[in-house]
Amino acid sequence: MDDYTPVLIGAGQFTEQGVAPERAHSPMGIAAQAAKAALMDTGCAENLAKQLDTIAVIRIFPDSYKNPRVPNPFGRAENPPRAVARRIGANPERAIYGPVGGNTPQKMINEMAQRISGGEMEAVLITGSEAINTAQRARRSGIDLDWAEQDSGTLEDRGLGEPLSTQHEQDHGIAAPIFAYPLFENAIRGNLGRSIDTHMLEMGKLFAPFTRVAANNPFSFYGTIRTAEELAAVTVENRLISFPYPKWMNARDSVNQGAAVIMTSVAKARELGVDPSKWVFLHGCGEASDKIMLTERVNYHTSPAMKLNSEKAFEMAGKSIDEMDFIDIYSCFPSAVEVACDAYGLATDDVRGLTVTGGLPFFGGPGNNYSMHAIATMVPMLRAAPEKFGFVSTNGGRLTKHATGIYSATPVKGKWARENPANYQTEIDSAISPSFTEKPFGRAQIETYTVACDRTGPVSGILIGRLEDGTRFLANTSSDPAFLQSFINHDQLKTTGVVESVNGKNLFNPN
């Protein structure tokens, strides 16, 4: 085994519930608690903290938007990695604050593995967190918190990353994931030829096992076991958020959760005296993004980038999906899991299960950092069964950015090396998208759709359609509640009508 082989030597998680806001941890406080747990997990916490040369923090949700969807009135850490470092007694050479995306934990691990294998780094901490629940409770109670932190030292802030929507997409209501993923879901239903009622129950069957896993995970924020029928039933408690998703099928980010991993080279792990039984290796990894803008997707029921990047990871590991013993698929909404199963060649009721963590609607959806929990959950499972392999898939944006990791306590053979993702990203980018117009007019057909709801009922119809010549467009519908309810009660896929553009907004009227 090469001395420069990257290895995970520590993993930790932290969940905070039932603590008064004024005594609760800030976001970086939670990230530091997870980091301390990961340090303790290595068996050489005090010695290792001082030898960390790199600390990377996964971007928190309040820092992930130009106009924050999750505003934080209590101040922020201006240098998140240094704020964590101060709390754990570290002074790393490099401090990195990651970009936006649920794919970031795995992507960061892939990057750090490559840099460790190249001799650029020796000891890396990657941590992330959210304290959204505390912030919400404090605001509701009128409690003022002080989360402002100023830490000196260098910072590589990678910003928000590429824009994931156009102004036109935002104007028509498909920028937010809670409205975008239902568009995928209805397209999946149409591709499968299912009725609305049948598909609702199938989504419930998909997610019911996730609730059981979450209920048995000590780090879950929710963790209530629910049946398929309970998940599928629209009730006052489980109201529709955006058709066809009731509340319990949506990622839930009102959590206080953190997770962290520590990576070193094999040589550094030996030098630190970390027991080899704690070592977990990254055998395979891949990264790819689908067409960034939703309106450019080839279709709304598959993900070419999911398929391609996982194939590269399996090729690197010399394994197949059939040889994976543990699986965790990113699970913000049912469509993310369904598309992933299609891409990976998995049955949605695979006997191995599709999560070790519990899923974002049930375990909790700590912003961009959920998959760090999946990896941290899998590490002790792999240590306990060194011959077994684990598969983690991650997803960011609106089924946009994907990264895959294949892990095992079985050592990597030979020199660790991965293919540059840029080499195969071109395959996705070069796929031909349907032509698109921002100002459609004439006869048209619905390609996929959703109905956004609030506590009073349906409020907005959103659809992607095609003109008679195949040109794609975005549009909204009448906001009449009875009309919108008919879009919920009756399948509208392939419904025909007329679309026109008025003052920059497109309106579709079925007939």
N, C-alpha and C positions, 0 to 999 in steps of 0.2 A: 504494500500500500504506500503510495506516494506521500511524503511528508507534507506536501501542500494541499492534499485532499481536504476540501471543506467538510466540516462536521458540525451538527447541532449538539451542543453539550448541556444545554439548559432550557427549560421551558416553564413559564409560570402564568397564572391567571389570578385575577382579583375581581370580585363583585361586591358592591356595597349597597345594602338595602336597609331601610328602617333607621337610618341615621339622620338626625335633624340637620337641615341645610347648613346651619352655622357651624356645625361640627364635622360636616362631610368633607371629603377630599375634593380638590379642584381637578380639572382634567389631567393636568400633569402630575398631580398627587396620585391619582389612580394609576397612571402610566408607570410611575415610580414604584408603586406597590407591586404591580405585576413584574417589573424589572427585578425587584428584590426577591420575589418568589422564584424567578428564573435563576438568579444568582445562587440562592440557597439550593436550588435543585442540582447545581453542578457539584456541590460538595466543597467548593473552595471560594465562597462568596467574597470574603474580605480581601483576599489576595487578588482575585480576578477583577474586582471593580476598579482597582487602581491600574490595571493593565489593559483596560478597554481602550483601543485606539480609535474606535468609531462608535457613535451612538446615532441611530436613525429613528425618528419618530414618525409614525403614520399620521397623516393630516387629520385633525379633528373636524367634525361637521361644521361648527361655527366659523371655521377658517376656509371652508370649501366653496363658498359662493361669493360672487361680487356683491350681491344684495342678500345677506345671509337669510336662508330659510329658517335656520335655527339660531336666532339672534342671541348674543350673550352680552347682557348689559353690565356684567361684573368685571370686565377687563379680561385680558388674555396674557399668556406667556409670549413675550416677544421673541424668545429664543427657546422653543420647546425642548430640543435635545439638551441644551445646557441646564434648563430647569430640572430635567430628570437627573442629569449628571450630578448636580449639586446635592440632590436628595440622597443619592446612593454612594457619594464619596468618590466620584469618578472625574477625570479631567481629560477627555478624549481629544486626540488631534483633530478629528473630523466630527462635525455635527451636521446632520442632514435632516431636513424636514420635507417629507415626501409630498408628491402631488395627489390629486383627487382620484379616487377610484377604489372599489372593493377588490380589485385585482392587485392593489399595491403591496399587501403583505407578502404574497408569493413572488411578485415581481422583484421586490426588494431582496428577498432571500436569494433569488436567482442571481441578481447582480452581485450581492455580497459574496456568494459562493464563487463566482467567477473572479472577483478581485482577490479573494483569499487564495484561490488556486494559482493566481499570477504573482503571489508574493507581495501584493500591494498592502494588504491588511493581515492582521493576525487574530484580533479579538474584537468581535462586533456584537453590540446589543441592538436589537430591533424591538421597539415597543410601541404600543398605541392604546388609546382609551377614548371614552366618552363619559361626561358627567351631565348629560342632558336632563336626566330625571331630577337631579338636585337643582339645576338651574330653573326648571319648570316649577318645582315646588316652592322655591324661594320667591319667584315672581308672584305666584298665586298668593303667597302669605305676606307679601310686602317686605320680605327680608332682604337686606342689602349685603351682598358678599363682596369680598375683595380678592379677585383672582388675577389681578395685574401682577406680572413678574418681569423684572428686568435683569437679565443675566448677560454678562460681558463674554466676549469670545466670538470666534468665527461662527458663521452659520451659512450653510448651503441650502437656501430655501428654493425648492423646485416649483413653487407656485401652484396654480390651479390646473396646469396642463392645457391641452388643446380644448377649445370650445366644443361642446357636445351637442349644440343645437343652434340653428339659425334664428334670426329675429322673426322670420316668417313662421317657423315651427313654434316659437314661444307665443306669438300672437294668436295661434290657433289652439294652444293649450296642450301640446304634447312634449314640452320640455321636462316636466317633472316625472320621475319614475312611476309614481302612483297612477299616472294617466297613460304613460307610454307602454308599460308592461301589459295592461289589459288589451292593447291593440295586438300584441303578440298572441295573447291567450285566445282571442276570438279567431285569429287566423289559424292557430293550431286546431281549434275545434272544427273549423271549416275544412281543414286538410284531412282530418280524421273522419269527417262526415257524421259528427255527433249532434244530437239535439242539445238545446241549452240545459235541460234538466239532467240528461245523462252526463253531460260534461261537468256540470257542477258537482255531481256525486263522485265522478272520477277524480276531480281535484281534491275532494275531501279524502278519498282513499289514498291519494298520493301523500298528503300531508299528515294524516292521522298517525303513521309510525314516527314522524318527526316529533310529534307532541310527546310520545312515550319516551323517546331518547332524551328530550329536553327535561322531562319530569325527573329523570334519573341522573341528570348532570348537576353536580353541586354548585356550579358557577352560573346556572341559568337565572335569568331575571324574571321570567314568567313561569314556564314549566307546568302548565295545567294540561292534563291528559284530556283529549277530546276525540270523539268518534268522527268518522267520515261524515255522518249525517249532521252532527253538530256543526262541523266546519262549513258544510255546504248550505245550511239553512240560514236564510236572511231573517234576522230578528232585530228587535230594538237594540239588544246588546251587541249583536254581530251584524251591524248595519252595512249596507253597501257603501264602499268608498268610491270605487269606479268599476262599473260593470265589466266583467262578472265577478269581481273580487269583493267578498265581505271583509270586514275588519280583520278577522283572524287569518286571512290569507295574505296579508300585507306585512312586510318587514316593519318591525316596531323599534324605533330608535330612542324611545324615552327610557334610557337605561344608564346605569353607572357600572361600566365594565372595562377591564383592561387585560391585555395579554401581551406576552413578550417571549422572545427566544434569544439565545446566545449562540453565536457561531464562532468557531476558531478553525485553524488548520489542525490537522492531526498532530503535527509536531508541537504546536502550542498546547494542545490538550494534554499531550504527554508531559510537557514541561510543567504544566499546572498541577499535574497529578490527578486529573479527572479519570475516574474509573472507566475503563473502556466499555463496561456494560451500560454506561449512560450515553454512549455515542449513537447518534442517528444520522444516517447519510442521505444526501439528496442524490438519488440515482438518476433521475431524469427530470427535465424541466423544459418548458416551452412558453412562448408568449406570442400573441397575435391579436389584432383588433379587426372587428368587422367594419364595414363602411361607417364612418363616424356619424354622419347625419342620418337620422332615421328615415328620411324620405329617399335616401340613396340605396337602401337595402334591396338586395335582389328579391327577397321575399320576407315574410314575417313569421315563418314557422321553422326555419333552420338557421344555424350559425356556422358558416364556413370556417370562421376563425377559431371557434371552439374545437371543431373537428381537426383542423390542421395543427394547431399548437399542441393538442393532446397527442396526436400521432407523432410529432417530433419528440415529445417527452417519453413516450413509450419506446420509440426507436433508440433514444439515448440510453434508456434503462435496460434495453433488451428484454422487455416484458410486454404483456398485453393486458387489456382490461380484465380478461378472465383470470389472470394471475394476481389480481389485487384482492387482498383479504379485508382491508378497511377502506371505506369510501366516504368522502365528504364533498358533496356538490353544493356550490353556492346557491342559496335558496331564498332569495329576497321575495320572490313571488312564484306561484306554481309554474308559470311559463318558463322561467329560468331553468328549473329542474327538468321540465319536459323537453326543452330544446337541447339541454345537455345530454339527457339520456339518448336522444336521437343521434347526437354527434358522437357519443362514446360507444354506441352499440349496447346500451343497457336497457333492460326492461324496467319500467317504472315501479314494479313490485319485486325487484331483484331481492333474493333471500338474504343477501349480505347487508341489505339496508343501504340507503343513500346518504346517510349522515351519521357521524359519530358525535356531533355537537348538539344538534337539536333544531337548527334552522333559525333564520332571522325573525320569523314571526313568533317563535316559541322559546328558544334559548334567549333571544334578544338580538337586536341589530345594532351593535355599537359602531355606527358610521362606517368608515372605510376599513375598520379593523376586525370585522367578523372573522375572516379567514385565519387571522393569527390565532384566534381561539380554536379553530378547527385543527391547526397544526399543533398547538400546545396540547390539545386533547389527545391527539394521535401519538405524540412522542412517548408517553408511558405505555401505551398499548403496544407499540413496536418494540420497546425495550423488554417487555414481558414475553414477547414472542419474536426473538431475533430473526427467525427464518421467514417471517411474514412481511408483506409489503402494503403500503398505504398510498392512496391516491387522493389528492386534494385539487379541486378545480375552483377557480376564483373568477369573479365577474365584476366589472365596473361600468358605470354609466348606464345606458339603456340597452343592456345586452350588447355592449360595445367592446370593452377591453377585457381580454382573457389571459389568464396565466395558470399553468399547471405545475404541480410538484408530485414526484413519486419518491417515497421515503421508505427506508428500512434500516434496521440495526445491523443488517448484513453489510460488511464493508464493500465499498466500491473497488472494483478491480482496475488496476492500471492508473493512468493519469486522468484526473477529472477534466472534462472539456465539454462544452455545449456549443451547438451551432448558433451563430449570430441570428437573432430573430429577424433582423432586417433582410436576411437572405430569402426568407419565405413570406414575409409580409407582402411583397410585391404580387404574390399570387392572389391575395385577397383584393388588393387595391386595383388590380387590372381587370377584375370581373366587371362586366357591363351592367350598369344600373338602368332601370327604366327611365325614359325621358320624363322630365318633371316641369310643371309650370306653376308659377305663383298666382297666375290670373286665368283660371280655367273658365270655360263657358261652353254650355251645350249639354247634350245627353251624356249620361255618365252612369257608372255602377260602383257600388261600395266594395272595396277590397277588404277592409277591416274597419272596426269601429269600437267605440266605448261610450259610456254615459257617465259623466262625473256627477257625484252626489254629495250633498252635505247632510246635516242632521234633519233637515226638513224634507229631503227627498232628492230626486234628480234635478240638476241645475244646468247641465250643458251636454250637448252631443258633439262628439269629436269623431271624425272619420278620415280615412285615407281611401281615395277612390281612383278610378280610371275613366278617362274619356273614351269615346268610341274608338279612337286610334291608338289606345293603349297608354297614352300619356297619364302619368300619375299626378295627383293633386291632394292638397289638404283642404278640409272644409269643416265648418260647424253646421249644426242643424237649428231648427226652431227651438227656442227655450221653453216652449209651452210644456208644463209638467205632464199633462196627459199624453202629449206627443212623445215626450222622452220616456215615459213609462211604457209606451208601446214598443220602443226600441229595446227595452229591457225584457219585456215579456215575449217578444216575437223575434225570431232570427232575422237579421237584416243583411247578412252576407249576400252579396250579389244583387241586392236590391237596386233597381234602376230609378233614375230620376233626372233632374236638371240641376246643374251647378252654375253659379254666376259669382262674379267678384264685384263687391261694392265697398268702396272706401278702404281698400286693402284687406278686407276680410271676405272669405269665401263662404257662401251659403248653399247647402245642398237641400233640395226639396224632392222627396220621393213621389213618384206617381205611377 
